[in-house]
């Protein structure tokens, strides 16, 4: 089985079905992956780009976006780097009503055992009980 990279636009075409022929082509690719003919790999940056695009361009709600990311994470034949961190991030993104990047950083910090954040963005980071937020003087 070969490792092959799946870029953001593939997921967007499939999830939105805004260009049906491209969505169909992605479905065939996903079929190859689910039958273990290939392993599609992707990164947290791709997931972040999916979240941003669905939210900003398509106007999807956070629960809809979370469900879509959970679908990607659970799709056979797709491997997402730092999957557990992405999973925690997308849950917090919806649950704590923060942007995905801040949620990802909070999840990454938790996994890394880091509890102090230096930031000027207190609003989002203070929603995470495991973090101490410091604003530089």
C-alpha positions in Angstrom: 0.0 0.0 0.0 1.3 3.4 -0.9 1.1 6.6 1.2 -0.4 9.5 -0.7 -1.2 13.0 0.4 -4.8 14.4 0.4 -5.0 18.2 0.1 -7.6 20.5 1.5 -9.5 21.0 -1.8 -10.3 17.3 -2.1 -12.1 17.3 1.2 -13.9 20.5 0.5 -15.2 19.3 -2.9 -16.4 16.1 -1.2 -18.0 17.7 1.8 -19.7 20.6 0.0 -20.5 18.7 -3.2 -20.4 22.1 -4.9 -18.8 20.6 -8.0 -20.5 17.2 -8.2 -18.0 15.7 -10.8 -15.1 16.5 -8.5 -17.0 15.2 -5.4 -17.5 11.9 -7.4 -13.8 11.7 -8.2 -12.9 12.1 -4.6 -15.4 9.5 -3.6 -13.6 7.1 -6.0 -10.3 8.0 -4.3 -11.8 7.4 -0.9 -13.0 4.0 -2.2 -9.4 3.1 -3.0 -8.4 4.1 0.5 -11.2 2.2 2.2 -10.2 -0.9 0.2 -6.6 -0.5 1.4 -5.2 0.1 -2.1 -3.7 3.4 -0.9 -3.4 5.2 2.4 -4.3 8.9 2.3 -2.4 11.0 4.7 -3.0 14.6 5.7 -2.0 17.2 8.3 -3.6 19.4 11.0 -2.9 22.3 8.6 -5.3 20.8 6.1 -7.9 20.3 8.8 -7.5 23.9 9.9 -7.9 25.1 6.3 -11.0 23.0 5.9 -12.5 24.4 9.1 -11.6 28.0 8.1 -13.1 27.6 4.6 -16.3 25.9 5.7 -16.8 28.6 8.4 -15.8 31.7 6.5 -16.6 30.9 2.9 -19.5 28.5 3.1 -21.0 29.8 6.4 -21.3 26.4 8.0 -22.1 26.2 11.7 -19.6 24.9 14.2 -21.6 21.7 14.9 -21.7 21.0 11.1 -18.0 21.6 10.8 -17.2 19.5 13.8 -19.3 16.6 12.3 -17.4 16.9 9.0 -14.0 16.8 10.7 -15.1 13.9 12.9 -16.1 12.1 9.7 -12.7 12.7 8.1 -11.0 11.4 11.3 -13.1 8.3 11.3 -12.9 7.5 7.6 -11.1 4.2 6.8 -8.0 4.7 4.7 -7.3 8.3 5.9 -4.6 9.0 8.4 -4.4 12.5 10.0 -1.1 13.5 11.6 -1.6 14.2 15.3 -5.1 12.7 15.1 -5.8 12.8 18.8 -4.8 16.5 19.1 -7.0 17.3 16.1 -9.9 15.4 17.6 -9.6 17.3 20.9 -9.2 20.6 19.0 -12.4 20.1 17.0 -14.4 19.2 20.1 -13.2 22.3 21.9 -13.7 24.4 18.8 -17.4 23.7 19.0 -17.8 23.2 22.7 -15.9 26.3 23.9 -16.8 28.5 20.9 -13.2 29.4 20.1 -11.4 29.4 16.7 -9.9 26.2 15.6 -6.3 27.3 15.7 -6.6 28.3 19.4 -8.4 25.1 20.2 -5.6 23.1 18.4 -2.9 25.0 20.3 -4.7 24.3 23.6 -4.9 20.6 22.8 -1.3 20.5 21.7 -0.2 22.3 24.9 -2.2 19.7 27.0 -0.5 16.8 25.1 2.9 18.5 25.6 2.4 19.1 29.3 2.7 22.8 28.9 0.3 24.8 31.1 1.3 28.5 30.6 0.5 30.6 27.5 1.9 34.0 26.8 -0.6 35.8 24.6 -2.5 39.1 24.1 -5.6 36.9 23.2 -6.9 36.2 26.7 -10.5 35.8 25.5 -10.1 32.3 23.9 -7.3 30.8 26.0 -9.0 31.6 29.3 -11.7 29.2 28.3 -9.3 26.3 28.8 -9.1 25.3 32.5 -5.8 23.6 32.1 -4.0 26.8 30.9 -2.6 29.7 32.8 -2.7 32.8 30.6 0.0 35.5 30.9 -0.2 38.8 29.1 3.3 40.3 28.6 3.8 43.8 30.3 
